[in-house]
Structure formats: C-alpha cells, structure tokens
Amino acid sequence: MQAVTEGDRRKEVRHLLEQIQAHPERDWTAARQRLATLNKLIATSSRQDPH
C-alpha cells in the first residue's frame, strides 16, 4: 500500500475542479465537500513541511 502524498491531493483537487467547470449543471455537493477536506489536508501538510 502506498502513502497518499500532497501531490496526489493536489492532483485530485485539479481533477475535481476541472469536472465542476466542465459540468456546472450537475450537483457537486459531495465534490465540494471533498475539495474542502483536501484543501485542509494540503494546508496542514504545507505548514508541517516548509519546503
């Protein structure tokens, strides 16, 4: 099993945003909740690893 990296999370964010932009007519409630979670995880990761 591989660990999920910050890069993986950023890639997922980009993918979700592209889907939302391509199909704004859909209900994206769950995707927006996932985006909020991913953004929190990325922010936490960035604060812990100041590279």
N, C-alpha and C positions, 0 to 999 in steps of 0.2 A: 504494500500500500504506500502511495506517495503522499507527502505532505502538500497541502494547498499553500501556494506562495502568494505574496502580494501581487505579483504579475498575473497570476491566474485570476485573482479577484478583479483586477483592473480590466482584464480581457473580458470577463463576464459582464462587467459594467458597460463596456463599449458595445458588446453584443446586444444587451437588453435595450440600451438607448437607441441603437440602430433599428431594432424591431419596433419600438414605440414610435419612432419617427416615420418609419415606413408604413405603419398601420395605425394611425391615430384614432380611427373609428372603433377600435376594439377596447374592451375593458381591461386595463392594465393595472388594476389594483394590486394584485399579487406581485407583479413585476416591480411596481413602485416600492412595495414593502421590502422586496429583496434588494433593490437598489439602496434603500436607506440602510439596511443591515450591512451590505457590502461596503458602503461608504464609511460607516462607523468602524468596521474592521480595518479598513485601509488607513483611516486616520489614527487608530490605536497603534497599528503596526508602524506607521511612519514616525510617531512620537517615540516609540521604543527603539527604533533603529535609525539613528540620524545620518545615514549615509547619503 
